[in-house]
Amino acid sequence: QKVFSIAQSLQEDISDIKMNVMVSRGNNINELDIAGVYKNSLLIIECKTQRFSTDDQDKDPINQAIYKLNYLKDPANGLGGLKTIAILVSFLPVPPHAKERARKNGMILFDQKDIPNLKHRLQEELSKK
């Protein structure tokens, strides 16, 4: 809800902002925490509040979120195309391996340290797109 409110406050930059958007492609159904349009590009924001485990990376919620965002922004899956902007927001610290994986997949990642200035950080990162 907090991230949605911040995104809504950026209505000059982000349009058609919605929360809990259901999308389907074939037999795959996904819920987007937040979706909108930024400079004619699909904007997807996934929010996580769970603790992340470093034991089993396949079951780690942060890795699952990165996988989901990567799948959704892949043009082959027909959702948003090459210019899709994928953002992951975690209210807890994110392990370095997950930050690196998100970066390699072209995602924007905000974690606990970014939350106090999330609006500014979001504007800053979006201005690079």
C-alpha positions in Angstrom: 0.0 0.0 0.0 2.8 2.4 0.8 4.6 1.8 -2.5 1.3 2.2 -4.3 0.7 5.5 -2.6 4.2 6.7 -3.6 3.7 5.6 -7.2 0.3 7.4 -7.3 1.9 10.6 -6.0 4.1 10.5 -9.2 1.0 10.7 -11.5 2.8 13.3 -13.6 5.3 10.6 -14.5 3.4 7.4 -14.1 -0.1 6.9 -15.6 -2.7 4.2 -15.4 -1.4 3.0 -12.1 -3.2 0.0 -10.6 -2.7 -2.4 -7.8 -3.1 -6.2 -7.7 -3.5 -6.5 -11.5 -4.1 -10.1 -12.7 -2.5 -11.0 -16.1 -2.7 -14.3 -17.9 -0.8 -15.7 -20.8 -1.8 -19.2 -21.8 -2.1 -21.3 -18.6 0.1 -18.8 -16.6 -1.7 -16.4 -14.4 0.3 -13.8 -12.5 -0.6 -11.0 -10.1 1.3 -7.8 -10.5 1.5 -5.9 -7.2 1.6 -2.6 -9.0 1.4 -1.8 -12.7 1.4 1.4 -14.6 2.8 3.2 -17.7 6.0 5.3 -17.7 7.0 7.1 -20.9 4.9 4.6 -22.9 6.6 1.6 -21.2 5.0 -0.9 -19.0 6.0 -0.4 -15.4 5.8 -3.4 -13.0 6.5 -3.2 -9.3 6.8 -6.2 -7.1 6.8 -5.6 -3.3 8.2 -8.0 -0.7 8.0 -7.9 3.0 9.3 -11.4 3.8 12.7 -12.4 5.2 15.0 -13.8 2.7 16.8 -17.1 3.2 20.3 -17.7 1.9 20.0 -21.5 2.3 17.9 -22.6 -0.6 18.0 -19.9 -3.3 15.3 -21.6 -5.4 12.8 -21.2 -2.6 14.0 -17.8 -1.5 11.1 -15.3 -2.0 13.5 -12.6 -3.4 14.8 -15.0 -6.0 11.3 -16.1 -6.9 10.3 -12.4 -7.3 13.3 -11.7 -9.5 12.4 -14.8 -11.6 8.8 -13.6 -11.9 9.8 -10.1 -12.9 12.2 -11.4 -15.5 9.6 -13.7 -16.9 7.0 -10.9 -17.1 9.3 -8.4 -18.8 10.5 -11.0 -21.3 9.1 -9.9 -24.8 8.6 -13.6 -25.6 5.9 -13.8 -23.0 4.0 -11.0 -24.7 3.5 -8.7 -21.7 5.4 -5.5 -22.0 8.1 -5.8 -24.6 11.8 -4.7 -24.5 11.2 -1.4 -22.7 9.3 -2.9 -19.7 10.6 -1.5 -16.5 10.7 -4.0 -13.7 11.1 -2.8 -10.1 11.5 -4.9 -6.9 10.9 -3.3 -3.6 11.9 -5.1 -0.4 11.2 -3.7 3.1 14.0 -5.8 4.4 17.7 -6.0 3.5 18.4 -8.0 0.3 21.4 -10.3 0.0 24.2 -9.2 -2.3 23.7 -12.2 -4.6 20.1 -11.2 -5.2 21.0 -7.6 -5.8 23.5 -8.7 -8.5 21.0 -11.1 -10.1 18.4 -8.3 -10.3 21.0 -5.9 -11.8 22.1 -8.5 -14.4 18.5 -8.9 -15.4 18.0 -5.2 -15.9 15.8 -4.6 -12.9 15.7 -1.8 -10.4 15.9 -3.0 -6.8 15.1 -1.0 -3.7 15.6 -2.5 -0.2 15.3 -1.5 3.4 17.9 1.3 3.2 15.9 2.9 0.3 12.5 2.9 1.9 12.8 6.2 3.9 13.5 8.1 0.6 11.6 5.7 -1.8 9.8 8.5 -3.6 13.0 10.3 -4.4 14.9 7.1 -5.3 12.0 6.0 -7.6 12.0 9.3 -9.4 15.8 9.2 -9.7 15.9 5.7 -11.2 13.0 6.3 -13.5 14.6 9.5 -14.8 17.4 7.2 -16.2 14.9 5.3 -18.4 
